Amino acid sequence: MHSISLTPYVERVYGYAVKRTCSREEAEELAQEILLTVLEELPGLRDETRFEPFLWGVAHRVTLRFRRMMGKRRQQLCWDDLTRLPAQEDGADAEYAALRRQVAMLSAQWREMLILYYFDGLSVREIAGRLSLPEGTVTWRLSRARKQLKEDMEQMNETALHPTRLYIGWSGSDCGPSEMLAISSALCQNLLWLCRRQPQTVEALSAATGVPAYYIEDALSELLKKEAVTEPAKGRYLSRVAIYTPEHAAYFREHASLFTPLAEDFAAALQRLSDAAASLRHHTAGRGRNDLTWLYGMMAMVHLEQRWNPVTPPPHPLRFDGGRWTYHGYVAQPGIKYHYSLNCLSCRNLGSRGSYAHHVYVFGGYAHRDMMRDTEINLCEDVLTGQPVADLPAAASAIEKGFLTRDTDGSLRVTCAAMTKEQYARFCCMAEEAFAPLMPAYQTALRSFAAGLMHLFPIHMTDAAQRLCAYVFRSAFADPIRAAIVERGLLPAPTADAVCDVLVQFK
């Protein structure tokens, strides 16, 4: 029989248990289990002077067993069910639920450490063996995880996902991404939005969205594969999608005044170019002089920007699908115009016999028209050159789409303007002569506009900002300058529902 009393050790054992559990109830349960086990095993202690090492050895073994038991019990409550916790919680239950929520918000490396050590009851050495890590690394990660959890518990806010809805698109010369749906979910859009200015950790994204970290990690993994985010530093994520906000829209609206003073000079240059282009005697598709004047202006701006655009756009990056393109996004707010209105579409026939390209410009009230494809361009070329049209089904389809029409005498006619290679070369010279005197003032306005717009983008989006600024060379003519010309009565507006397109021979 031993004469050892456990009374002096009760408070110390309870304090030991408090440090190793998540609630007062768990600490009491563990302390009782330790003391009962000590009583059961005490008869086997031969040397009473070794009681304390014996006591704490038993405490350690019981604690490991207790943690495994509690780990299994906790695992019955799936992390995904956090939102279904009872609305009324009190005392330790509320504290425990809050702790579980915060553990779920931690990124994988911190979350894993806490679960293995506290919930599964593994030692540092056992964790190191399981994860093939040095023990020092495990110790450091445990310390870091505890610190992170403590900070999160002190700053905990009940948050929920309130999606920032975006329109995600792409621009580039090659075929765009085929798996755009991968970044169309509300969660992915929010991550792109939250990471748009500076790198964010999984914990920060989880706290901002109220979404458990493992969902954040899955979404980020997909965004990394689709090259919509990058990881400039381990565990920190940065968006690669340029997102235009109402602030950008306001900038375009407020700085149109940089270009409107040029309206009179541009109107005069348009008139000079239209007068000169009449001598080309190219195919006009029966379009009126005013509609042709605006078409000539758009064609001139496309040509002139190669020499006069003060902003050189960087090439689009090579992407995972072999194309060169760039994502962009807009905050979804109806009625907001994020840039000057201009849509330029081009399709060049790269077949063995093709020699024309179809260009479509949509601006200032002009109607949208789909681009011609190879077969349709070939048909139009045959009609323009007087060749017989053998593919009658294809001709019928082109007529249905509006690219061809049949005159009263039964002959086919191309419905868009067209220029041969020689006519286009002469046109470019005419455009230079008409607009060159205006270009220095236009360049000054463009530089001033670009300098301010660039500041609205984070520094890692400099390339995207430059591409947008380069685009303004055409769009400033198509939007604020055109609007000022029409409002001042310098030239009539284009015919309602007219189409602004042209076929240009390139070889």
Buried (B, 14 or more C-beta within 10 A) or exposed (E): EEEBEBEEBEEBBBEBBBEBBBBBEBBBBBBBBBBEBBEEBBEEBEEEEEBEEBBBEBBBEBBBBBBBEBBEEBEEBEBEEBEEBEEEEEEBBBBBBBBBBBBBBBBEBBBBBBBBBBBBBBBBEBBBEEBEBEEEBBBEBBEEBBEBBEEBBEEBEEEEEEBBEBBBBBBBEEEBBEEBEBBEEBBBBBBBBBBBBEBBBBBBBBBBBBBBBBBBBEBBEBBBEBBBBBEEEEBBBBBBBBBBBEEBBEBBEEBBEBBBEBBEBBBBBBBBBBEBBEEBEBBBBEBEEBBBBBBBBBBBBBBBBEEBBBBEBEEBEEBEBEBBBBBBBBBEEEEBEBBBBBEBBBBBBEEEEBBBBBBBBBBBBBBEBBBBBBBBBBBBBBBBEEEEBEEEEBBEBBBEBEBBBEEEEEEBBBBBBBBBEEBBEBBBEBBBEBBEEBBEEBBEBBEEBBEEBBEBBBEBBEBBBBBBBBBBBBBBBBBBBBBBBBEEEBBBBBBEEBBBBBBBBEE
